[in-house]
Amino acid sequence: MRRIARALLIASCALMPMTPVLAAAARAQENRAETINRIIDQGLNHSEAMLIAHHLTDRIGGRMTNSPAMRAAERWTADRFRAWGLANVRAEPFRFGRGWEILSSRVTLVSPRPLALTAIPVAWTPPTPGTVRAPVIVAPIKRERDFAAWKGRLAGRIVMISLPGTGDEPNEAPFRRLSDSDLAGLDRLEPHRHDPAEIARQLRRASFDAKLDAFLKAEGAVAWVRRSYRDGKLVHGEGYGFARGATPSLPGIELAAEDYRRVARLAQGGEPPVLEILSDVRFDDSDENAYNIIAEVPGTDPAAGYVMAGAHLDSWVAADGAADNAAGVAAVMEAARILKTLGIRPKRTIRFALWAGEEQALLGSLAYVNRHLASWPPMPEGMSGDEVYYRAIHAWPITRKPGAADLAAYFNIDNGAGRIRGIHAEHNVGAVPLLRDWLAPFASLGAGQVAIARTGGTDHVFMQRAGLPGFQFIQDPLDYDSRIHHTNADTFDHLKGDDLRQAATVLAGMLFQAADSAERLPAMPAPTEPVATDPFKVEDPDNAQD
């Protein structure tokens, strides 16, 4: 009897007319669902994501900030945004430094036997004066206090500055996707640890490369060589002396780990091995500004603020910067194309950003935050990328600007070419329910996890530091960490079309919902300098001498 009465009550309620408010809410929910269906259809069945990635990688190639290739990428991406009909397409400048590119390079073992070695010039080191030939010396130097042991012994030598090591053969599969337990493990709030002594140590180490270069030059070294930090004949070539006046004096080379160890073994007895190095690199000082490329889908309510998606356009040049980060750029650009093609006009403006200088110190996104969202303490001129990063990440005070409140959400993509599996809530506990709601339509595409954990190392970091709603997606790692990240294997071949189409589709859906939602993600507390996590820590005197 009770069941019959309850059924009759439900039926009578269904026949009652809805109030205008309820009717409007129902229509909005229906429109939201229909729009998401259209986004999924456009993103999965009419995608241009792989074509975008192909142009950035196969045609333009590696995109060092301020290099000629990066300038070509800036022009091409801005032109594509305009062709799709996006508004306010612009290049926002910020002070960076010197451009640099590799024209050609060659490293050869001359004696005791001829052998071509796998190597790459270290970024922003100068060229060799033609081909240089010199004996090597293995002189591992990690700290300033190591200089004394090698004083007077390096003149006329190619200096091998790394420890050879013994190999790092992988003990797990190089290609993987995240399991349910992997995803669940991210949903844990880990308190931030503030260690002033460690911060001071990081700042000291960040200035070490310049001191090493000065020491080697003063000692009369010909060039220096370091070991690649991955095995498998992979090289990277990262370097950070891009500021005018901070360019290294000596050519620097990175050798594949296997080749480095071979030469080091040969140096252990008898005549020292002899290397020939040709590093034909070129600096470009035509424009010291770098540029973030910005475009928009305008909202219907100018007072409602904006949501934003971003990925870094720059890359290293050991290969073509495909997974890092042409994949992210393609996802952001494809999301822009999807929304514009469908004629979606949400309440808030949707802004798209392609960052420069991420690989050096997140410099493009830091410049955007400084210009629009928050004030950072000024930085000294002529610092390396490491120095800029560590000073900025630990700088105080940070003051939000009036425009900070206009940013309703920022979504970043920069974890390789894998499909989106969820999003990091970045310790914003209050944001979790809304992020879950926005991700819910994409659970069947594999994107459903909202993890409270923080993640770092990319362009949402300084928004987070200012207490603003910046988020990084969780992606399947594939072979990103094992062999692709920054290496000579980072080519188009390692992109997965299904994954890239899924990522662009999920991003477009998240942007639409964040831009049209009546609710906003909650703000974090205004940033203040934390106290030391362990006020009784006793510093190791050995660490104080880095």
N, C-alpha and C positions, 0 to 999 in steps of 0.2 A: 504493500500500500504506500509506503513511504517513497518507493522508487517511482510509482505512478505520479504522486503529487509533485515530486521534484522535476519530473519530465514535463508536466504541465506548466510548472512555474517557468522553466527554461523556455518553453515554446511561447508562453505569453510575453516574456521579456523580448524574445526575438521579434515579435510582431509590433512591439512598441516603437514609435519613431525615435531615432537618435537625436540627441541635442546637437546644435550646430557645431559645438566644440568636438564632440565625439565623431561626428560625420567628417569633419575636416581632418581629424587625426587618422581616421580609417582611410580616407582618400590619400593622405600623405604616405601612409604605410604601403598602400597598394602601388602608388607611383614609385616609391622607393624600390619595391620588389621588381616592378617592371623595368626600371632603369638598370638595376643590377643584372637582370637577365640580358638586357641589350649590351651591357658592358662585357659580359661573359661571351656572348656570341661574337662581338666585334674582336675581342682580344684573342679568342681561341681559333676563330675561323677566318679572320681577315687580317692577320697580324703582319706587321712590317718589322718586327723586332730583329729578326735575324738579318734582314737587309741593312738595317742601321748598324748592327754590330759588324757586318762584313765591310761596310765602307770605312768605319773607324779603324779596323784592324788591317785587312788585306790591302786597302788602298792608301790610307794615311799612315798606319803603323804606329810605333811607339811614340808617345806624346809627352816628352819632357816639358815641364812648364817653361814657357818663353822660347821654346825651340821653334824652328820653322814648321815642323809637323804640328805642334800645338796650335800655332797661328792658323794653319789650314783647318784644324778641327774646330777652332772657335768660329771661323767663317762658315763652315759647312753646317754646323749644328744650328747657328742662328738663322741661316737661310732656310733650313728645314722647318724650323718653328714658324717662320714667316709664311712659307708655302702652305702650311697647314692652317693658316689664318689666326694664329695666336696673337695676342695683343702685347704691347709694351715690350717687345723684344729688344734687348739691350745688352751691351757688354759693360759691366761695372769694373772699373780699374782699381787695382791696389798695388802698392809699391812692393816689388819682388826682388829683382836683381838681374843677373846675367842669364841669357839663353846659352844653350850648349847642345851640340850634337856630335855623333860619331859618324865620320865619313868612311873610315876603314881602320882595321886594326889586325895585328898579327903578332903572335908570340911563338917563338921557335926555340927548342933546345938544340944548341949547336954542338956541344960536346958534353959528355963522351960520345954521343951519337946524335944524328939529326932526327928531330921529331917535332911535328906540329902539335902545339898544345891548345887546349880549350881555354879561352880567356876573354876578358872584356875590360875596356878602360873603366876606371872608377869615375862616376859622374863628377863633372866640374873640376877634374884635374886637367892640367895643361897637356898639350901634345909633346911627343918626343921630337927632338930636332932631327927628323929623318929616322932612319933605323939605327938604334943604339945597340951595341954589343958589349957585354960586361960579365964578369964572373959573379955568382951569387954568394951571399952570406946569409945563413939562417940566424936571425937575431930577433927572437920573440920579444916584443916590447908592448906591454899593456898599460904601464903607468909611468908617470914622470920619474919615479925613483929607479926605473930600469935604464934610464939614459946613461947613467954613470958606467954601467957594465960594458957599454959598447962605444964609449968615447974613444976616438982615435983609431977605430977599426973598420970604418965603413966607407972610406974614400974610394971612389972609383968602382963601387960595388952596386949591384942590384940587391936591395935589402928585402929579405923575406921576413915579414914582421909578425906572422901568425905562428902559433904552435901547430905542428902538422896534424896531431890527433891520430886516431887509429880507425876511423871509419864509423859510419852511422847507418849500417844496413837496417832497413825498416823491419819492425817486428809485428806489424799489422798491415792489413790491406791498404794500398794507397788510395783506393776509391771507396767512398762509403756514403750512405745516407743515414740520417738521424733516426734512431729507434724511439719508441714511446718512452723508454726509460731515459734515453738521452734528453729528450724534451722535458720530462718531468724533473730531471735534475737541475734544470735551469730555473725552476720556480722556487727559488730560495733567496731570501733577503740576507745578504752578507754585509754587515756594517763596514763602512769605510774606515780604513786605518790611516791615521795621520802621524807621520814620523818625521819631524823636522830634520833629524840627522841624516836620514835617507834622502830627503829632498836636497840637502846641501851636497851630499855625495853625487847625486845625479847631475847637479849643476856643474860640479867640478869635472866629472867625466865628459860632459857635453862639450867642454872646451879642449879636450885632450887632443883631438885630431889636428887642430891648428898648431899645438905645441910640438907634436910629433913631426909634422911637416917642417917646422922651423929647425928642429934638431937635426933631422936627416939632411936638410940643405946645408946647414952649417958644417956638418961632418963630411960633406963632399960626396954624398950618395948620388948615383945616377938616376935611380927610380926605386919605387917600392912595390912590393907584391904581397897581397894577402890571400888567404885560403877561402874559397867559397864555403859557406856555412851549411850547404847540403851536398850529399854525395849524388852519384848518378850523372856525372858530367854536367851538372846544372851550375850556371853562374847568374849573378844578379847585377852587380855594378852600382849599387846605391852609393851616393855621396852627397854631401850637404854644404859644400863651400860655394854657394851660389851668389852670396852677397858681394857687391862690388867692394873691392878692397880686402876680401876674405878668400880670394881664390888661392888654392894650394900652389906651392912653388914647384913641386916635383910631379912628374907623371906617376899615376897610380894604376895598378893593374890587379884584377881579381882572377886568380887561376882556379880552374876546376879542382875540387878537393883531391881527386885521384892524381892529377898531374902535379899538384903542389906537393903531395907526399912523396911522389917519385923523385922530384928534384931534391927535396929535403934529404931523402935517403942517400942520394948520390953525393950530397955535400958532406956526408958524415966521414968520409975517408978519401985520401988521395987528393988529386987536383979538384978544385971546386968546379962544378958545372958552369957552363957559359950559356947565357940566354941572349937571344936577339928580340928586341921589342920595337914594333912600329905602332904608335898610337897617333893616328891622324884624326884629331878632334878639332872642333871649331867653336869658338865663343861667338855669341850674337848679342851685341850691346845696342842694337837699333832702338829698342824700347824696353826700359827697365820695369814697366808696369806689366803685371799679369792681369787677366780678365776672367771674371765669372760671367757666364752667359745666363741671362734671366729671361723668362717669358711667362705669360699669364693667360689664363681663361678668366675673364672678368666675372665677378659675382653680381647679383642683382641688388644687393644692399651694401652701398659703400661704407656704411658704419659698422658692418658685421665683422670686419677684419679679414684675415686670409689664412689658408692652410698651404702647406708647402711640401714639395718632394725634391730630393736632391741626390746627386751622385757625382763623384769626381771624374772630370774629363781627362785629367793628366795621368800619366803612367810613367814607369821606368822604360828603358829602351833595350833591355836584353832581348825582348821579343816585341810583340805588338800590343801588349796591354789588353788582352781580350777578357779574361776573367776579372782582371784588376785594372781598369774597371769599365771597359767598354760594355760589359754585360749590364752593369748598373745604369750606365748612361742610356743604353738601349731600352731598358725597362722604363726609365723616367720619360724618355722621349716618346716611347710607344704609348704610355699612359696619357700623355698630353694629346697625342694623335687620336686615341680612342675617344676621349672626352670631347674634343673639338669636333670630330667626325659625327658624333651622335648629337651634337648641338646642345649638350648639357649646360645649363646655366644655374648653378646652385646659388644659395644665398651669399656665401663667402667667395671671394676670389681664390682661385687656385694658382699658386705660383710655382714655377719649375726653375731649379737652379742646377747648373753644371759647373762644378767648382774647379778652380785651378789651384796648384800648390798644395794639394792634399798630401802628396808623397813626401814633401819636405817638412811640413809641420802643421798640416790642416790650415794652411795660411789663407786660402780663399774663403772658407767658412768663417774663420776668425775675423777676416776683414769685413765680411757681411755683418757679423754680430756687432763689431765695433761701429759700423756705419749706421745700423738700423735699430739695434736691440739693447746693447749694453756697453758701458765704457770699461776698458781694461787699462791698467797702468801702462804708460808708454814704455816701449822697448828700446834699448840702446841700438845704434846703427851697427851694421857689419857683423852680426852674429850668424853662426851656422844654424841650419835647421834644427838640430838637436837642442841647441841653446834656446832658440825661440820657443820651441815646444815646451821644454821643462820650465822655463820662466813663465810662460803663459798659463800652463796648467796649474801652477802653484801661486799665481799672482793674486794679490788682494790690495785694495778693495775692488769689488765688481759692483757697478752701479747700473741698474736697469734704466733704460731710456723710456720716455713716454710711449714710443712706438712699440715697445716690447709687448704691451697688452694686445696689440693687433694680431700677433701670431697665435692662432688657435691650435695648431699642431704642425710638426715637421716630421716627415718620414724619410729615412735615409736608406739607400741600398749600396752596400759595399762589402759583401762577404762572398764574392765569387759568383759563379754562374748557376748555382743550385736553386731549386725551386724554393719559394717562401713557405716555411712551415709554421710561422707565427711571428710574434713581435716581442721584443724586450720592453717591459713596462718601466725600466730604469728607476726602480725603487719608488715610483709614483703609485702607491697603493690605491689611491682614489681613482686613478685612471683605468684600473683593471676592468670594472664592469662595462664601461663604454667601449673599450678596445675589444672586449669579447663580443659585444653586440655587433660591432662593425665587421669583425672577422667571421662571424657565424655563417654568412651565406657562402663562404669559401671553404668550409670544412671538408666538403666532398672533393675539393681540389688539393687537400692535404695541408691546408693552412688553418690551424685552429688554436694553436698554443699561445697563450699570453703568459709570459714568464716575468716574474718580478725582478729578475737579476739585471744588473747593469752590464753594459758592454762598452768598450772604448776603442780608441785607435782610429776613429774616422769622424766624418764631418758633423755629426750631431753633438760631439763632445762639448764644444764651447757653448752651445745652447743649453745643454744640461748644466754646465758649470754656472751659468747665469740663472738657473732655476726655471728655465723655459721648457715647454713640452716638446722635446726632441727625442725621437725614437729610432732605433735601428731594428730592422727585420731579422728574424732567425731564418737561416737558409741551410739547405743540405750542403755539407762541405764538399762533396765529390772528391776531387784530387787537389783542391785548392791549397790546403796547408802542407800536403805531403810533397808536391813537386811543382805546382804552378805559380804560387804567389811570388811575384817579382822576378821570375826566372826566364831563361831563354826558351822555355816550353810554353809560355803563356800566349798561345795562338788561338785562332778561331776554331781549330779542330777540337778544342776542349770545351766548347760551348755546347749545350744541349737545347735544341729548339723547343721541345716540350716544356722544359724547365723555364726558359726565358719567356715564353708566351704566358705561362702560368703566373710568373712573377709580375709581369706588366699588367696582367688582368687584375690580380689581387690589389696591386698598388692603385690602379685606376678606381677600383671599387672602394677602397679605403678613403681615397681623396674625395670622391663624390660624397660619401656619407659624412665625413668630417666637415666638409664644406656646407652641407645642407642640414646638418643636425641642429635641432633647437637647443641641445645641450653642448657644453664646452668641457674639454678636459680640464681637470682642476690644476691649479698652479702649485708649484713646489714652494717651500719657504724661500724668502730672499736670501741669497748666499752670504754667509759670514765665515770668517776663518775658523776652522775647527781647532780644538785643543788637542794636544798630543794624546794619542790613544794609550800609550804607556808612559806616564810621567816619571817613572822610576827606572827607565831603561838606561843601562850603562853602555856607552858606545865602545866598540872594539877599537883600540888605538891603531890597529893595522888598517882599518877602514878609513881612518881619518887622514891617511897618507896617500890616498889615490891620486 
